[in-house]
Amino acid sequence: MRNAIDPNSPGFLISTAARLMRAAFEREIENSQIGVTSGEARVLAHMSVNGAMRQHHLADRLGVAAMSVTAFLDKLESLGLIQRSADPNDRRAKIVTLTQAAEPILGKIHLAGSRATEAAFAGISAEDFDLFRTVCHKLCANLDERRCTEAAS
């Protein structure tokens, strides 16, 4: 029986690259010994890019269950790196905000991410990297537009 799945298809390649990139980031975070796990580092990184947000939006952005993000946030709050407050529009929802104490940790997370990216793109020209980034942005825009269109119908 012939295999109908093409390992060179965009979805397969993106999935494999994302898995390997995440593993490289996790190793860098572990090797850095910065006091947070790779999952907690991902939470902090997403918050630094996206700003304060509701917990369930953060879970959606990370692609994890709400329960998982709650566990990460519990630990980050105990370390004083984030704070949670009631959403003024819905007191049942919590808004998560980074604290000043997160700044030095974010710097270390950035360095770990840079090392993982450097390893991933070794031997790839700056021009090819720019093209890769452009194509990824376009892919995301296409898929997000489609998701929004389908959600509206």
C-alpha positions in Angstrom: 0.0 0.0 0.0 1.4 3.4 -1.1 1.6 6.1 1.6 -0.7 8.9 0.7 0.9 11.4 3.2 3.5 13.6 1.6 6.3 14.4 4.1 7.2 17.3 1.9 3.7 18.9 2.2 3.6 22.4 3.8 1.6 21.2 6.8 4.0 18.2 7.5 7.1 20.4 7.1 5.7 23.2 9.3 4.6 20.7 12.0 8.0 19.0 12.0 10.0 22.3 12.0 7.8 23.6 14.8 8.3 20.5 16.9 12.0 20.6 16.5 12.2 24.4 17.1 10.2 24.0 20.3 12.4 21.2 21.5 15.5 23.4 20.8 13.9 26.2 22.8 13.1 23.9 25.6 16.7 22.6 25.8 18.0 26.2 25.8 15.6 27.2 28.6 16.6 24.1 30.6 20.3 24.8 30.1 19.9 28.4 31.1 18.6 27.5 34.5 16.5 30.7 34.8 14.1 29.5 37.3 11.1 28.8 35.0 10.1 25.8 32.9 9.9 26.0 29.1 6.1 26.1 29.4 6.3 29.0 31.8 8.8 30.7 29.6 6.4 30.4 26.6 3.7 32.0 28.7 5.9 35.0 29.6 7.2 35.3 26.0 3.6 35.4 24.6 2.6 38.0 27.3 5.6 40.2 26.5 4.6 40.2 22.8 0.8 40.5 23.3 0.4 42.4 26.5 -2.2 41.9 29.3 -5.0 39.5 28.3 -7.6 37.2 29.7 -6.4 33.8 30.8 -8.5 31.9 28.2 -7.1 34.1 25.4 -3.6 33.3 26.5 -4.4 29.6 26.5 -5.8 29.9 23.0 -2.7 31.7 21.8 -0.4 29.1 23.3 -2.6 26.2 21.9 -3.0 24.6 25.4 -5.9 23.8 27.6 -7.1 26.5 30.0 -6.2 24.1 32.9 -2.6 23.9 31.7 -2.2 27.7 31.5 -3.8 28.1 34.9 -1.1 25.8 36.4 1.7 27.9 34.6 0.1 31.1 35.9 -0.2 29.8 39.5 3.6 29.2 39.5 4.4 32.5 37.7 2.2 34.4 40.2 3.9 32.7 43.1 7.3 33.9 41.7 5.9 37.5 41.4 6.3 37.5 37.6 2.7 38.0 36.7 -0.4 39.3 38.4 -4.1 38.4 37.9 -6.9 40.8 38.4 -10.7 40.8 37.7 -11.7 41.9 34.2 -13.6 45.1 34.6 -16.1 43.9 31.9 -16.6 40.5 33.4 -15.5 39.9 37.0 -15.6 36.1 36.4 -12.7 36.5 34.0 -9.1 37.2 35.0 -6.7 39.6 33.2 -3.1 38.5 33.4 -0.4 41.2 33.4 3.4 40.9 33.6 5.2 42.5 36.6 8.4 44.5 36.6 10.1 41.4 38.1 9.6 39.5 34.8 11.9 41.9 32.9 15.2 40.1 33.8 13.7 36.7 33.1 12.3 37.9 29.8 15.9 39.0 28.8 17.1 35.5 29.6 14.2 33.9 27.7 15.1 36.1 24.7 18.7 34.9 24.8 17.6 31.3 25.0 15.2 31.8 22.0 18.0 33.6 20.1 20.3 30.6 20.6 17.6 28.2 19.4 17.0 30.3 16.4 20.7 30.6 15.6 21.0 26.8 15.7 17.9 26.3 13.5 19.0 28.8 10.8 22.7 27.9 10.7 23.9 28.0 7.1 20.8 29.8 5.9 21.4 33.2 4.3 19.9 36.4 5.7 18.0 36.8 2.4 16.5 33.3 2.7 15.6 34.0 6.3 13.8 37.2 5.3 11.9 35.3 2.6 11.0 32.6 5.2 9.7 35.2 7.6 7.7 36.9 4.8 6.1 33.6 3.7 5.3 32.7 7.3 3.5 36.0 7.9 1.5 35.5 4.7 0.6 31.9 5.7 -0.6 33.2 9.1 -2.6 36.0 7.5 -4.2 33.6 5.0 -5.2 31.1 7.7 -6.4 33.7 10.1 -8.5 35.4 7.5 -10.1 32.1 6.6 -10.7 31.2 10.3 -12.4 34.6 10.8 -14.5 34.2 7.7 -15.6 30.7 8.7 -16.4 31.9 12.3 -18.6 34.7 10.9 -20.7 32.4 8.8 
